[in-house]
Amino acid sequence: MEKIPLIFPSADIIKSSYEKQAKYRPNPDLKLMDQVRQVLRYHHYAYRTEQTYCQWIVRFIRFFDAKIHPRDMGKEEIESFLSHLATKGNVAAATQRQALNAIIFLYKQVLALPVDELLEHIRARRQRRPPMVFSQGEVQKVLDQMSGTDLLMAQVLYGGGLRLTECLRLRIQDLDFERNLIYVRDGKGGKDRTTIFPSSIKGALKRQTEKVRQLHERDLADDYGAVYLPHALAKKYPNAANEFGWQYLFPSRDRSTDPRTGEVRRHHVLESGLQKAVKIAVTRAGIFKKSGCHTFRHSFATHLLENGVNIRVVQELMGHADVKTTEIYTHVMAKDINAVASPLDALGPI
């Protein structure tokens, strides 16, 4: 049988393909990191992602004492940097992947140079570990140690299965008191979804809404009532930023300066505040599991499955693209595990 020769595309063809994929080209007169920020904002990356990617790109450049421009580096230098992170920095696999994603963004989207195909084999393997969850009794113990707005936010995390940032970014208009729904906008992966509105905290959320209304009226009186709007909504709807429905459900106590625009506005509360409150509550509750705000989300999914909710429904509520992601919670379901006796117990009293 005649062998058919394998034909691989040339480097010029690959580079041409990448230049076509990089639909937006930054201003070449800007400094490199300004070009990176320009492309990130063009593609509507979250500000947190912008910060993270820029930090990794700067670390990559400084790793070589900034003597070589990234355009003159390639696979060898990238592998050297990632190897240093793993061996000397002792970083987790997820952190190494994050660094690699930032570097690939630099080459593919900013410099229009092909590198990611060459690096596929050095991607750190993702290790799937069963999530740590609270029992329902432990959830109650933790909530009993919290109060005020921190308690309400924790109840939203557990009651609706929200991620921390999804909770903090909730707007007044995202609460549907009539249909008992919470609308999660621009969640992980830029996806929208609806989730459960816990009826037990409806009264508390109405009181929180009224507090926000009073605060917003004072801000309007001081000419500071405008809030950040995503993407180009501020241009499309010039008056929307001042509308009550767009205000954050959990606004910060003080106004702050937007790092991108320089405008003074009232943003939502910081992540660190709730993270600290949950950590203190877990310790006071006498729980020594490795846990935090995200544990409430894990517990939400696990408890729904334990109560017989269809896994497809849980998948939709969690916003998972693949049901396999939801299936990981079946590994920690107490009903299935508790139904199995340990072989040690069959030996009798010891």
N, C-alpha and C positions, 0 to 999 in steps of 0.2 A: 504494500500500500504506500502510495506516494505521500511523503510528508509535506504538509503545508507550512511554509515558513511563517514564523510569528513576526508581525510587523508592529513596532512600537512607535508612537508619535515622537517627533523630534522635540528638542528643548524649545525651539522657536515656536513650534505649534502649540505646545503646552502654555508657554508664556502668552501667546496671542489669545488663547482661550481664557486665561486668567484676566487679561486686560478687558475682555468682553464681559466677564462675570462681575468685575469691579465697576458697576454701572456709574458710581459717583467717584470722581477724581478730585481730591482735595487741592487747595491752592498751593502750588509748588513754591511760592514765595514765603510761605509760613514756615516756622520751625517745625521739626518733625512731630513733637508732641502736640503742637497746636493742630497739625494736620490730622493726627489720630483723633483728637477731640472733635474736630470738624466732621469726620466721617462717622464717628459714633453717634453724634447728634443728628446727622442726616438720616441715619437708620433708626432713630428713636430708641436707642438703648437707654435703659434706666440709669439715673445718675450714679447709683451705687455700682452698677456694672462699669460705667465710665471710670470711676475712681479705681476700681479693682484692676481693670485692664491697663490703665495708665501706670499704676504702681508696678505691675509685673513687667511691662515693657521697659520702664526706667531701670528696674533691677537687672533685666537682661542686658541692657546696654552698659550699665555700670560694672557688670560682671567682667567685662573686657576693658575696664578703665576708660570707657568712652573713646577709645582710640580708633575704633573701627565703626564705620556707619553700618547699620543693619543691612543696607543694600549690598554691602560687600561681604556679608556673612551668609551662612547657609546651614545645611543639615549638620555638619560637624560641630559648629558653634552652639547650635540649639541643643544637640544631644549632650554636649559638655555641660551646658547650663542646667539642663534637667537632671543629669547625673549628679551634679553638685547638690541640687535640692534634695535628692533622694538619699545620698550618702552622707554629706556633711550637714545639710539642713534638717535631715530626718523628717521631712514633711510627709503628710499622708498622701495616699494615691489621689484623692479628690483634689488636694491642693496642687499636686503636680499636673493634673489634667487642666486645672484652671489656668495655670501658668502657660501651658502649651496652647490652650485656646486663645489666650491673649496674644501670644507670639504669632500664631497662625493668622489672627485678625490683622495684625500689623502687616504681614507679608502679603496676604491675599487682598485685603480691602484698601490698604493705604499705599503699599509699594507695588501692588499688582505683580508680585513675583510668586511662582509656583513652588511651594514647599510641603504642603500638607500631605500629598500622596507619599512623599518620601518618609514621612514621620509616622505613618499609621502603625508600624510595627513597634514603636517605642511608647505608644500610649499606655499609661498605667491601667491595669485591669481594675474594673469597678468591683468592689467586694460588697456583695449584698448581705447585710446583717439584719436579723429580725429586729424590729423597732422595740424600744423600751416603752411600756405603757403603764398607766396607772390603773388600778382596779377602781370600780365606781366608789368604793369606800374611801380610797386614797384621794380621789378627785374631791370628794366632799371635805376631807380633812384639810387639803391644801386651800380650798376656797374659804373654809372657815377661818383661816389665818390671814385673809386679805380683806380689804375694805375700800370704799370709795370707787374712784374711776378705775383703779387697778383691778379691783374685783370684777367690775362690769366687763372690762376688756377680757379678763380671763374666762368669764362666763361665755362671752361671744366666741372665743377661741374653741372652747370645748363644745358649746351648744351648736355651733355651725361648722366645726371642722376647718376653721380658717387658719391660714398661715399668719405669722406675726405681722408681716408687712401688709397683708390683705386687710387685717383688722384695723391697723393704724390708718390706712388710706381710705377707709369707709367715709362716704359723704352722706349728708342728711338724706338725699334723694335715693340712696341705696337701700333704705329701709322701707319695706312695703308692709305697713301695719295691717292693711285690709286683707291681703292675700297671704300674710305670714311667710314672707320670703325676704331673704337678704341677697342683694345683687352684688357679686364680686366682679369688679371691673379691672381689666388689664392685669389678671393674675399671672402666675408663672407661665412663661411662654407667650405672654400677651393675650391669653384667653379669658373670655368672660364666662361666668356661670352663675347659677342660682343655688342657694343652699337653704337649710332649715332656719327658720326664725323661732328661737326658743320662746314659747309663750310665757314661761315663768319669769322672764326678765322684760316683758313688754312694758310694764309700768316704769321700770328703771330706765329703759331706753327713751321713753317719752319724757321723763324728767331730764335726762341728759340732753335731749333735743331742745328742750326749753332753755336750759343753761346756755347752749350754743347760740340760741336766738338772742338772748340778752347780751351775750358777749359780742355777737356780730353787730348788734345795734350800736353798741359803744364804739366799736371799730369804725363803723360808717360815720359816726359823729366826729371821729378824729381823722377822717379821710384815709383810713387804712383797712377798708372792708374788702378789698379785692383778695382773692385766693388764687393759688396756682392752678392753672388748667392744663391738662395734658395735650401734647402735640400742638396743633394749630387752632384749637377751639377758641382761644382768646381772640384771634383775628376773625374767625368766622362768626362768633357771637360776642361782640365787644362788651355787652353788659352782663354776660353770664358770670364773670368773676365776682361780681358784687351781689349775686343772687344768693338767698339763704340756702336753697337746695344744694348748691355746690360747696358749701362750707364743710369742713371736716367734722365728723362726729366726735372725734377726740382731739380737739385743738390744743396746741401748746399754751402754756401759761403766758409766755412772752412772745412778742414778735421777733422775727429774725430776718436777716438779709439773704435773699436767694443767691446762691453761689454762682449761678449761671447768668442771671440778668442783673443782679445788684439791687433788685426791688425789695423794699421792706414789706413783709407780709406776715400773717399768722399761719404757720405751718401746723402739721399734726405733731403729736407728742413724739418724743424720741423712743427708739426701740429699747435703749438701755434702761429706761425707767421701769418698764414692765418686766424686763428680764431680771432686773435686780429684785423687784418685788416678788416675783415667782420663786426665785432662788431662796429668798428669806423665808417665804411661806412653806416651801418644801422642807427646809431645815427645821422650822418650828413644828411642823406636822410629824416629825420623827421619821421621815422617809429618806432612805439613803441610796436610792436608785440614781443613776446618772440621768437627770431629767431637766427639763426647762419648758419654755413656752410651747415648743413644737410637740412636746409630749402630750399636750391636750389634744392636738390634731390626731396623733396616733391613737389616742384613747377613744376619740370620737368614732373613728372607723372601726376599731376593734369591738367596741361595745355595740355598735349597730349590727355587725355581723353576728355577735353572740346572741343578739335579740332576734335573729332570724330575718333581718333585712337582706333582700337580694343583693348579691355582690355587684351586679350591674348598676343598681341604684346607688350603692355606696361609691362606685367608680365615678358616677356623674356628680355626686355631691362633693367628692374630693377633687374633681377636676383632673383626673388621671387620663392621659391619652390612651393608655393600654391597660387592659384589665389585669395583666400580669403584675403591674405595679401595685394594684389593690390586693392581689392574692397574697402578698407578703404578710398581710395582717392575719391571714388564716393560720399562720404558724405560731401565733401567740394567743389564740382564742382559748380562754380558760375552760370553756365547756368541753372542747375536744381533748385538751390535755388532762383535765381533772377526771375524765371518764376512763383514763388508763391508769391502772395500778402499777406501781414500781415493783419489779421482781424481788427487790429486797424485802418489801412488806410481806411477800408470800412466805418468807422464811419463818415468820412468827416473831414473838418478842425476842429481843437481843439483850 
